[in-house]
Amino acid sequence: MPVLGGLDATRTIRSMNREDAKSIPIIAMSADAFSEDEKTAYSAGMNAQVTKPIIPKKLYQTCCDFLKAGN
């Protein structure tokens, strides 16, 4: 991302003084598929990670999991 990377953007969102900042789902989409990269994403406040190349079924399922959890 040109101005703010995904990890920093997530940290910024999670630190906002908004009611939904702590609960809005944030899903990483990254080519970094190592377990350490996934741990870094979770520690920044992301809820899930989908790796590239994207497998549509996995992406859709991940999104649906969080949409269902929000109801």
HTML snippet that shows the backbone in 3Dmol.js (N, CA, C, O; Angstrom):
<script src="https://3Dmol.org/build/3Dmol-min.js"></script>
<div id="view" style="width:600px;height:400px;position:relative"></div>
<script>
const pdb = `
ATOM      1  N   MET A   1       0.856  -1.161   0.000  1.00  0.00           N
ATOM      2  CA  MET A   1       0.000   0.000   0.000  1.00  0.00           C
ATOM      3  C   MET A   1       0.907   1.230   0.000  1.00  0.00           C
ATOM      4  O   MET A   1       1.948   1.229   0.657  1.00  0.00           O
ATOM      5  N   PRO A   2       0.531   2.251  -0.712  1.00  0.00           N
ATOM      6  CA  PRO A   2       1.442   3.381  -0.912  1.00  0.00           C
ATOM      7  C   PRO A   2       1.780   4.194   0.342  1.00  0.00           C
ATOM      8  O   PRO A   2       2.918   4.646   0.472  1.00  0.00           O
ATOM      9  N   VAL A   3       0.870   4.389   1.235  1.00  0.00           N
ATOM     10  CA  VAL A   3       1.126   5.251   2.388  1.00  0.00           C
ATOM     11  C   VAL A   3       1.305   4.452   3.672  1.00  0.00           C
ATOM     12  O   VAL A   3       2.207   4.732   4.461  1.00  0.00           O
ATOM     13  N   LEU A   4       0.474   3.489   3.874  1.00  0.00           N
ATOM     14  CA  LEU A   4       0.470   2.734   5.122  1.00  0.00           C
ATOM     15  C   LEU A   4       0.333   1.250   4.797  1.00  0.00           C
ATOM     16  O   LEU A   4      -0.582   0.857   4.073  1.00  0.00           O
ATOM     17  N   GLY A   5       1.229   0.428   5.322  1.00  0.00           N
ATOM     18  CA  GLY A   5       1.144  -1.009   5.103  1.00  0.00           C
ATOM     19  C   GLY A   5      -0.017  -1.614   5.869  1.00  0.00           C
ATOM     20  O   GLY A   5      -0.601  -0.971   6.742  1.00  0.00           O
ATOM     21  N   GLY A   6      -0.346  -2.841   5.542  1.00  0.00           N
ATOM     22  CA  GLY A   6      -1.485  -3.508   6.166  1.00  0.00           C
ATOM     23  C   GLY A   6      -1.358  -3.668   7.670  1.00  0.00           C
ATOM     24  O   GLY A   6      -2.340  -3.506   8.395  1.00  0.00           O
ATOM     25  N   LEU A   7      -0.159  -3.982   8.149  1.00  0.00           N
ATOM     26  CA  LEU A   7       0.037  -4.148   9.591  1.00  0.00           C
ATOM     27  C   LEU A   7      -0.158  -2.820  10.320  1.00  0.00           C
ATOM     28  O   LEU A   7      -0.833  -2.753  11.346  1.00  0.00           O
ATOM     29  N   ASP A   8       0.450  -1.758   9.767  1.00  0.00           N
ATOM     30  CA  ASP A   8       0.294  -0.443  10.396  1.00  0.00           C
ATOM     31  C   ASP A   8      -1.140   0.066  10.293  1.00  0.00           C
ATOM     32  O   ASP A   8      -1.649   0.694  11.222  1.00  0.00           O
ATOM     33  N   ALA A   9      -1.788  -0.205   9.165  1.00  0.00           N
ATOM     34  CA  ALA A   9      -3.186   0.203   9.009  1.00  0.00           C
ATOM     35  C   ALA A   9      -4.062  -0.512  10.038  1.00  0.00           C
ATOM     36  O   ALA A   9      -4.957   0.096  10.625  1.00  0.00           O
ATOM     37  N   THR A  10      -3.804  -1.791  10.253  1.00  0.00           N
ATOM     38  CA  THR A  10      -4.571  -2.552  11.241  1.00  0.00           C
ATOM     39  C   THR A  10      -4.355  -1.992  12.640  1.00  0.00           C
ATOM     40  O   THR A  10      -5.310  -1.800  13.391  1.00  0.00           O
ATOM     41  N   ARG A  11      -3.110  -1.735  12.986  1.00  0.00           N
ATOM     42  CA  ARG A  11      -2.817  -1.161  14.312  1.00  0.00           C
ATOM     43  C   ARG A  11      -3.514   0.183  14.486  1.00  0.00           C
ATOM     44  O   ARG A  11      -4.037   0.484  15.559  1.00  0.00           O
ATOM     45  N   THR A  12      -3.518   0.992  13.426  1.00  0.00           N
ATOM     46  CA  THR A  12      -4.175   2.301  13.484  1.00  0.00           C
ATOM     47  C   THR A  12      -5.676   2.146  13.695  1.00  0.00           C
ATOM     48  O   THR A  12      -6.265   2.838  14.526  1.00  0.00           O
ATOM     49  N   ILE A  13      -6.291   1.242  12.948  1.00  0.00           N
ATOM     50  CA  ILE A  13      -7.736   1.007  13.089  1.00  0.00           C
ATOM     51  C   ILE A  13      -8.056   0.517  14.501  1.00  0.00           C
ATOM     52  O   ILE A  13      -8.982   1.016  15.140  1.00  0.00           O
ATOM     53  N   ARG A  14      -7.299  -0.449  14.977  1.00  0.00           N
ATOM     54  CA  ARG A  14      -7.568  -1.019  16.302  1.00  0.00           C
ATOM     55  C   ARG A  14      -7.389   0.000  17.423  1.00  0.00           C
ATOM     56  O   ARG A  14      -8.001  -0.139  18.482  1.00  0.00           O
ATOM     57  N   SER A  15      -6.566   1.014  17.208  1.00  0.00           N
ATOM     58  CA  SER A  15      -6.327   2.009  18.258  1.00  0.00           C
ATOM     59  C   SER A  15      -7.282   3.202  18.187  1.00  0.00           C
ATOM     60  O   SER A  15      -7.224   4.088  19.039  1.00  0.00           O
ATOM     61  N   MET A  16      -8.147   3.232  17.194  1.00  0.00           N
ATOM     62  CA  MET A  16      -9.082   4.357  17.039  1.00  0.00           C
ATOM     63  C   MET A  16     -10.097   4.379  18.172  1.00  0.00           C
ATOM     64  O   MET A  16     -10.459   3.347  18.737  1.00  0.00           O
ATOM     65  N   ASN A  17     -10.537   5.575  18.477  1.00  0.00           N
ATOM     66  CA  ASN A  17     -11.551   5.765  19.512  1.00  0.00           C
ATOM     67  C   ASN A  17     -12.941   5.699  18.868  1.00  0.00           C
ATOM     68  O   ASN A  17     -13.683   6.681  18.833  1.00  0.00           O
ATOM     69  N   ARG A  18     -13.258   4.516  18.368  1.00  0.00           N
ATOM     70  CA  ARG A  18     -14.561   4.255  17.751  1.00  0.00           C
ATOM     71  C   ARG A  18     -15.098   2.955  18.318  1.00  0.00           C
ATOM     72  O   ARG A  18     -14.336   2.048  18.653  1.00  0.00           O
ATOM     73  N   GLU A  19     -16.386   2.875  18.419  1.00  0.00           N
ATOM     74  CA  GLU A  19     -17.017   1.686  18.986  1.00  0.00           C
ATOM     75  C   GLU A  19     -16.696   0.417  18.199  1.00  0.00           C
ATOM     76  O   GLU A  19     -16.514  -0.651  18.784  1.00  0.00           O
ATOM     77  N   ASP A  20     -16.627   0.534  16.874  1.00  0.00           N
ATOM     78  CA  ASP A  20     -16.412  -0.648  16.041  1.00  0.00           C
ATOM     79  C   ASP A  20     -14.942  -0.955  15.754  1.00  0.00           C
ATOM     80  O   ASP A  20     -14.648  -1.967  15.118  1.00  0.00           O
ATOM     81  N   ALA A  21     -14.031  -0.127  16.197  1.00  0.00           N
ATOM     82  CA  ALA A  21     -12.608  -0.293  15.873  1.00  0.00           C
ATOM     83  C   ALA A  21     -12.014  -1.591  16.404  1.00  0.00           C
ATOM     84  O   ALA A  21     -11.095  -2.146  15.800  1.00  0.00           O
ATOM     85  N   LYS A  22     -12.519  -2.067  17.499  1.00  0.00           N
ATOM     86  CA  LYS A  22     -11.982  -3.293  18.093  1.00  0.00           C
ATOM     87  C   LYS A  22     -12.617  -4.559  17.512  1.00  0.00           C
ATOM     88  O   LYS A  22     -12.050  -5.646  17.626  1.00  0.00           O
ATOM     89  N   SER A  23     -13.783  -4.421  16.894  1.00  0.00           N
ATOM     90  CA  SER A  23     -14.511  -5.616  16.475  1.00  0.00           C
ATOM     91  C   SER A  23     -14.652  -5.793  14.964  1.00  0.00           C
ATOM     92  O   SER A  23     -15.008  -6.880  14.511  1.00  0.00           O
ATOM     93  N   ILE A  24     -14.386  -4.764  14.184  1.00  0.00           N
ATOM     94  CA  ILE A  24     -14.538  -4.902  12.732  1.00  0.00           C
ATOM     95  C   ILE A  24     -13.546  -5.943  12.205  1.00  0.00           C
ATOM     96  O   ILE A  24     -12.364  -5.886  12.543  1.00  0.00           O
ATOM     97  N   PRO A  25     -13.997  -6.874  11.397  1.00  0.00           N
ATOM     98  CA  PRO A  25     -13.080  -7.903  10.898  1.00  0.00           C
ATOM     99  C   PRO A  25     -12.040  -7.319   9.939  1.00  0.00           C
ATOM    100  O   PRO A  25     -12.369  -6.527   9.056  1.00  0.00           O
ATOM    101  N   ILE A  26     -10.806  -7.713  10.124  1.00  0.00           N
ATOM    102  CA  ILE A  26      -9.726  -7.332   9.213  1.00  0.00           C
ATOM    103  C   ILE A  26      -9.059  -8.624   8.767  1.00  0.00           C
ATOM    104  O   ILE A  26      -8.533  -9.381   9.583  1.00  0.00           O
ATOM    105  N   ILE A  27      -9.089  -8.865   7.465  1.00  0.00           N
ATOM    106  CA  ILE A  27      -8.539 -10.083   6.892  1.00  0.00           C
ATOM    107  C   ILE A  27      -7.342  -9.719   6.024  1.00  0.00           C
ATOM    108  O   ILE A  27      -7.469  -8.947   5.073  1.00  0.00           O
ATOM    109  N   ALA A  28      -6.189 -10.272   6.350  1.00  0.00           N
ATOM    110  CA  ALA A  28      -4.978 -10.032   5.574  1.00  0.00           C
ATOM    111  C   ALA A  28      -5.021 -10.847   4.293  1.00  0.00           C
ATOM    112  O   ALA A  28      -5.498 -11.982   4.275  1.00  0.00           O
ATOM    113  N   MET A  29      -4.511 -10.245   3.218  1.00  0.00           N
ATOM    114  CA  MET A  29      -4.348 -10.953   1.956  1.00  0.00           C
ATOM    115  C   MET A  29      -2.885 -10.765   1.582  1.00  0.00           C
ATOM    116  O   MET A  29      -2.464  -9.660   1.238  1.00  0.00           O
ATOM    117  N   SER A  30      -2.114 -11.836   1.649  1.00  0.00           N
ATOM    118  CA  SER A  30      -0.673 -11.705   1.520  1.00  0.00           C
ATOM    119  C   SER A  30      -0.055 -12.902   0.815  1.00  0.00           C
ATOM    120  O   SER A  30      -0.589 -14.011   0.851  1.00  0.00           O
ATOM    121  N   ALA A  31       1.075 -12.657   0.179  1.00  0.00           N
ATOM    122  CA  ALA A  31       1.844 -13.745  -0.421  1.00  0.00           C
ATOM    123  C   ALA A  31       2.749 -14.399   0.625  1.00  0.00           C
ATOM    124  O   ALA A  31       3.322 -15.460   0.377  1.00  0.00           O
ATOM    125  N   ASP A  32       2.875 -13.765   1.792  1.00  0.00           N
ATOM    126  CA  ASP A  32       3.694 -14.316   2.871  1.00  0.00           C
ATOM    127  C   ASP A  32       2.921 -15.414   3.582  1.00  0.00           C
ATOM    128  O   ASP A  32       1.986 -15.142   4.335  1.00  0.00           O
ATOM    129  N   ALA A  33       3.317 -16.648   3.339  1.00  0.00           N
ATOM    130  CA  ALA A  33       2.548 -17.779   3.847  1.00  0.00           C
ATOM    131  C   ALA A  33       3.226 -18.513   4.998  1.00  0.00           C
ATOM    132  O   ALA A  33       2.767 -19.580   5.406  1.00  0.00           O
ATOM    133  N   PHE A  34       4.305 -17.957   5.520  1.00  0.00           N
ATOM    134  CA  PHE A  34       4.986 -18.613   6.632  1.00  0.00           C
ATOM    135  C   PHE A  34       4.222 -18.396   7.927  1.00  0.00           C
ATOM    136  O   PHE A  34       3.532 -17.388   8.085  1.00  0.00           O
ATOM    137  N   SER A  35       4.343 -19.335   8.850  1.00  0.00           N
ATOM    138  CA  SER A  35       3.606 -19.230  10.115  1.00  0.00           C
ATOM    139  C   SER A  35       4.000 -17.977  10.883  1.00  0.00           C
ATOM    140  O   SER A  35       3.165 -17.394  11.574  1.00  0.00           O
ATOM    141  N   GLU A  36       5.245 -17.554  10.778  1.00  0.00           N
ATOM    142  CA  GLU A  36       5.683 -16.334  11.467  1.00  0.00           C
ATOM    143  C   GLU A  36       4.962 -15.097  10.919  1.00  0.00           C
ATOM    144  O   GLU A  36       4.631 -14.186  11.678  1.00  0.00           O
ATOM    145  N   ASP A  37       4.718 -15.064   9.606  1.00  0.00           N
ATOM    146  CA  ASP A  37       3.983 -13.954   8.990  1.00  0.00           C
ATOM    147  C   ASP A  37       2.539 -13.923   9.484  1.00  0.00           C
ATOM    148  O   ASP A  37       1.978 -12.856   9.735  1.00  0.00           O
ATOM    149  N   GLU A  38       1.957 -15.095   9.618  1.00  0.00           N
ATOM    150  CA  GLU A  38       0.583 -15.180  10.120  1.00  0.00           C
ATOM    151  C   GLU A  38       0.515 -14.711  11.579  1.00  0.00           C
ATOM    152  O   GLU A  38      -0.414 -13.999  11.960  1.00  0.00           O
ATOM    153  N   LYS A  39       1.483 -15.105  12.377  1.00  0.00           N
ATOM    154  CA  LYS A  39       1.528 -14.660  13.777  1.00  0.00           C
ATOM    155  C   LYS A  39       1.670 -13.145  13.858  1.00  0.00           C
ATOM    156  O   LYS A  39       1.049 -12.504  14.705  1.00  0.00           O
ATOM    157  N   THR A  40       2.484 -12.574  12.980  1.00  0.00           N
ATOM    158  CA  THR A  40       2.665 -11.119  12.954  1.00  0.00           C
ATOM    159  C   THR A  40       1.350 -10.428  12.613  1.00  0.00           C
ATOM    160  O   THR A  40       1.005  -9.410  13.213  1.00  0.00           O
ATOM    161  N   ALA A  41       0.619 -10.977  11.654  1.00  0.00           N
ATOM    162  CA  ALA A  41      -0.675 -10.394  11.271  1.00  0.00           C
ATOM    163  C   ALA A  41      -1.653 -10.439  12.441  1.00  0.00           C
ATOM    164  O   ALA A  41      -2.349  -9.461  12.713  1.00  0.00           O
ATOM    165  N   TYR A  42      -1.703 -11.575  13.130  1.00  0.00           N
ATOM    166  CA  TYR A  42      -2.611 -11.699  14.273  1.00  0.00           C
ATOM    167  C   TYR A  42      -2.198 -10.771  15.411  1.00  0.00           C
ATOM    168  O   TYR A  42      -3.054 -10.180  16.070  1.00  0.00           O
ATOM    169  N   SER A  43      -0.921 -10.641  15.641  1.00  0.00           N
ATOM    170  CA  SER A  43      -0.470  -9.777  16.738  1.00  0.00           C
ATOM    171  C   SER A  43      -0.729  -8.306  16.430  1.00  0.00           C
ATOM    172  O   SER A  43      -0.816  -7.492  17.349  1.00  0.00           O
ATOM    173  N   ALA A  44      -0.851  -7.955  15.158  1.00  0.00           N
ATOM    174  CA  ALA A  44      -1.180  -6.580  14.781  1.00  0.00           C
ATOM    175  C   ALA A  44      -2.671  -6.300  14.956  1.00  0.00           C
ATOM    176  O   ALA A  44      -3.094  -5.144  14.957  1.00  0.00           O
ATOM    177  N   GLY A  45      -3.476  -7.375  15.105  1.00  0.00           N
ATOM    178  CA  GLY A  45      -4.907  -7.197  15.306  1.00  0.00           C
ATOM    179  C   GLY A  45      -5.779  -7.730  14.195  1.00  0.00           C
ATOM    180  O   GLY A  45      -6.998  -7.562  14.228  1.00  0.00           O
ATOM    181  N   MET A  46      -5.175  -8.373  13.209  1.00  0.00           N
ATOM    182  CA  MET A  46      -5.970  -8.955  12.125  1.00  0.00           C
ATOM    183  C   MET A  46      -6.677 -10.202  12.633  1.00  0.00           C
ATOM    184  O   MET A  46      -6.210 -10.870  13.555  1.00  0.00           O
ATOM    185  N   ASN A  47      -7.807 -10.499  12.016  1.00  0.00           N
ATOM    186  CA  ASN A  47      -8.607 -11.645  12.434  1.00  0.00           C
ATOM    187  C   ASN A  47      -8.284 -12.924  11.676  1.00  0.00           C
ATOM    188  O   ASN A  47      -8.470 -14.023  12.197  1.00  0.00           O
ATOM    189  N   ALA A  48      -7.802 -12.780  10.449  1.00  0.00           N
ATOM    190  CA  ALA A  48      -7.509 -13.947   9.619  1.00  0.00           C
ATOM    191  C   ALA A  48      -6.528 -13.537   8.534  1.00  0.00           C
ATOM    192  O   ALA A  48      -6.277 -12.354   8.307  1.00  0.00           O
ATOM    193  N   GLN A  49      -5.982 -14.550   7.870  1.00  0.00           N
ATOM    194  CA  GLN A  49      -5.074 -14.300   6.752  1.00  0.00           C
ATOM    195  C   GLN A  49      -5.388 -15.267   5.631  1.00  0.00           C
ATOM    196  O   GLN A  49      -5.546 -16.466   5.857  1.00  0.00           O
ATOM    197  N   VAL A  50      -5.478 -14.745   4.429  1.00  0.00           N
ATOM    198  CA  VAL A  50      -5.673 -15.538   3.226  1.00  0.00           C
ATOM    199  C   VAL A  50      -4.432 -15.312   2.371  1.00  0.00           C
ATOM    200  O   VAL A  50      -4.047 -14.172   2.111  1.00  0.00           O
ATOM    201  N   THR A  51      -3.811 -16.401   1.938  1.00  0.00           N
ATOM    202  CA  THR A  51      -2.569 -16.267   1.187  1.00  0.00           C
ATOM    203  C   THR A  51      -2.797 -16.287  -0.323  1.00  0.00           C
ATOM    204  O   THR A  51      -3.765 -16.856  -0.829  1.00  0.00           O
ATOM    205  N   LYS A  52      -1.872 -15.647  -1.010  1.00  0.00           N
ATOM    206  CA  LYS A  52      -1.867 -15.639  -2.469  1.00  0.00           C
ATOM    207  C   LYS A  52      -1.012 -16.797  -2.946  1.00  0.00           C
ATOM    208  O   LYS A  52      -0.050 -17.154  -2.266  1.00  0.00           O
ATOM    209  N   PRO A  53      -1.318 -17.396  -4.078  1.00  0.00           N
ATOM    210  CA  PRO A  53      -2.437 -17.049  -4.937  1.00  0.00           C
ATOM    211  C   PRO A  53      -3.763 -17.383  -4.256  1.00  0.00           C
ATOM    212  O   PRO A  53      -3.888 -18.380  -3.545  1.00  0.00           O
ATOM    213  N   ILE A  54      -4.717 -16.545  -4.490  1.00  0.00           N
ATOM    214  CA  ILE A  54      -6.013 -16.667  -3.827  1.00  0.00           C
ATOM    215  C   ILE A  54      -6.745 -17.912  -4.323  1.00  0.00           C
ATOM    216  O   ILE A  54      -6.827 -18.179  -5.522  1.00  0.00           O
ATOM    217  N   ILE A  55      -7.262 -18.645  -3.379  1.00  0.00           N
ATOM    218  CA  ILE A  55      -8.161 -19.759  -3.674  1.00  0.00           C
ATOM    219  C   ILE A  55      -9.560 -19.228  -3.358  1.00  0.00           C
ATOM    220  O   ILE A  55      -9.921 -19.081  -2.191  1.00  0.00           O
ATOM    221  N   PRO A  56     -10.348 -18.942  -4.400  1.00  0.00           N
ATOM    222  CA  PRO A  56     -11.642 -18.287  -4.182  1.00  0.00           C
ATOM    223  C   PRO A  56     -12.493 -18.927  -3.091  1.00  0.00           C
ATOM    224  O   PRO A  56     -13.068 -18.214  -2.269  1.00  0.00           O
ATOM    225  N   LYS A  57     -12.586 -20.245  -3.064  1.00  0.00           N
ATOM    226  CA  LYS A  57     -13.427 -20.910  -2.067  1.00  0.00           C
ATOM    227  C   LYS A  57     -12.968 -20.576  -0.644  1.00  0.00           C
ATOM    228  O   LYS A  57     -13.794 -20.336   0.236  1.00  0.00           O
ATOM    229  N   LYS A  58     -11.644 -20.560  -0.420  1.00  0.00           N
ATOM    230  CA  LYS A  58     -11.113 -20.230   0.900  1.00  0.00           C
ATOM    231  C   LYS A  58     -11.388 -18.764   1.253  1.00  0.00           C
ATOM    232  O   LYS A  58     -11.754 -18.454   2.387  1.00  0.00           O
ATOM    233  N   LEU A  59     -11.213 -17.875   0.289  1.00  0.00           N
ATOM    234  CA  LEU A  59     -11.491 -16.458   0.522  1.00  0.00           C
ATOM    235  C   LEU A  59     -12.961 -16.252   0.867  1.00  0.00           C
ATOM    236  O   LEU A  59     -13.279 -15.559   1.833  1.00  0.00           O
ATOM    237  N   TYR A  60     -13.853 -16.842   0.092  1.00  0.00           N
ATOM    238  CA  TYR A  60     -15.290 -16.702   0.341  1.00  0.00           C
ATOM    239  C   TYR A  60     -15.672 -17.274   1.705  1.00  0.00           C
ATOM    240  O   TYR A  60     -16.459 -16.675   2.438  1.00  0.00           O
ATOM    241  N   GLN A  61     -15.112 -18.430   2.039  1.00  0.00           N
ATOM    242  CA  GLN A  61     -15.433 -19.049   3.320  1.00  0.00           C
ATOM    243  C   GLN A  61     -14.951 -18.183   4.487  1.00  0.00           C
ATOM    244  O   GLN A  61     -15.658 -18.023   5.482  1.00  0.00           O
ATOM    245  N   THR A  62     -13.759 -17.632   4.359  1.00  0.00           N
ATOM    246  CA  THR A  62     -13.215 -16.768   5.410  1.00  0.00           C
ATOM    247  C   THR A  62     -14.105 -15.541   5.595  1.00  0.00           C
ATOM    248  O   THR A  62     -14.425 -15.171   6.725  1.00  0.00           O
ATOM    249  N   CYS A  63     -14.500 -14.916   4.502  1.00  0.00           N
ATOM    250  CA  CYS A  63     -15.390 -13.748   4.595  1.00  0.00           C
ATOM    251  C   CYS A  63     -16.734 -14.139   5.204  1.00  0.00           C
ATOM    252  O   CYS A  63     -17.253 -13.428   6.065  1.00  0.00           O
ATOM    253  N   CYS A  64     -17.293 -15.246   4.771  1.00  0.00           N
ATOM    254  CA  CYS A  64     -18.582 -15.697   5.310  1.00  0.00           C
ATOM    255  C   CYS A  64     -18.501 -16.001   6.797  1.00  0.00           C
ATOM    256  O   CYS A  64     -19.444 -15.724   7.539  1.00  0.00           O
ATOM    257  N   ASP A  65     -17.381 -16.569   7.241  1.00  0.00           N
ATOM    258  CA  ASP A  65     -17.216 -16.859   8.666  1.00  0.00           C
ATOM    259  C   ASP A  65     -17.359 -15.601   9.488  1.00  0.00           C
ATOM    260  O   ASP A  65     -17.995 -15.615  10.543  1.00  0.00           O
ATOM    261  N   PHE A  66     -16.777 -14.514   9.021  1.00  0.00           N
ATOM    262  CA  PHE A  66     -16.842 -13.262   9.783  1.00  0.00           C
ATOM    263  C   PHE A  66     -18.165 -12.544   9.598  1.00  0.00           C
ATOM    264  O   PHE A  66     -18.617 -11.848  10.507  1.00  0.00           O
ATOM    265  N   LEU A  67     -18.793 -12.695   8.449  1.00  0.00           N
ATOM    266  CA  LEU A  67     -20.111 -12.094   8.255  1.00  0.00           C
ATOM    267  C   LEU A  67     -21.140 -12.774   9.160  1.00  0.00           C
ATOM    268  O   LEU A  67     -22.000 -12.105   9.732  1.00  0.00           O
ATOM    269  N   LYS A  68     -21.057 -14.089   9.291  1.00  0.00           N
ATOM    270  CA  LYS A  68     -21.964 -14.832  10.177  1.00  0.00           C
ATOM    271  C   LYS A  68     -21.728 -14.477  11.623  1.00  0.00           C
ATOM    272  O   LYS A  68     -22.674 -14.370  12.404  1.00  0.00           O
ATOM    273  N   ALA A  69     -20.468 -14.292  11.989  1.00  0.00           N
ATOM    274  CA  ALA A  69     -20.127 -13.979  13.393  1.00  0.00           C
ATOM    275  C   ALA A  69     -20.665 -12.610  13.787  1.00  0.00           C
ATOM    276  O   ALA A  69     -20.944 -12.368  14.961  1.00  0.00           O
ATOM    277  N   GLY A  70     -20.813 -11.712  12.814  1.00  0.00           N
ATOM    278  CA  GLY A  70     -21.286 -10.362  13.111  1.00  0.00           C
ATOM    279  C   GLY A  70     -22.782 -10.254  13.290  1.00  0.00           C
ATOM    280  O   GLY A  70     -23.278  -9.226  13.751  1.00  0.00           O
ATOM    281  N   ASN A  71     -23.512 -11.301  12.930  1.00  0.00           N
ATOM    282  CA  ASN A  71     -24.987 -11.250  13.048  1.00  0.00           C
ATOM    283  C   ASN A  71     -25.439 -11.586  14.439  1.00  0.00           C
ATOM    284  O   ASN A  71     -26.639 -11.591  14.714  1.00  0.00           O
TER     285      ASN A  71
END
`;
const viewer = $3Dmol.createViewer("view");
viewer.addModel(pdb, "pdb");
viewer.setStyle({}, {cartoon: {color: "spectrum"}});
viewer.zoomTo();
viewer.render();
</script>
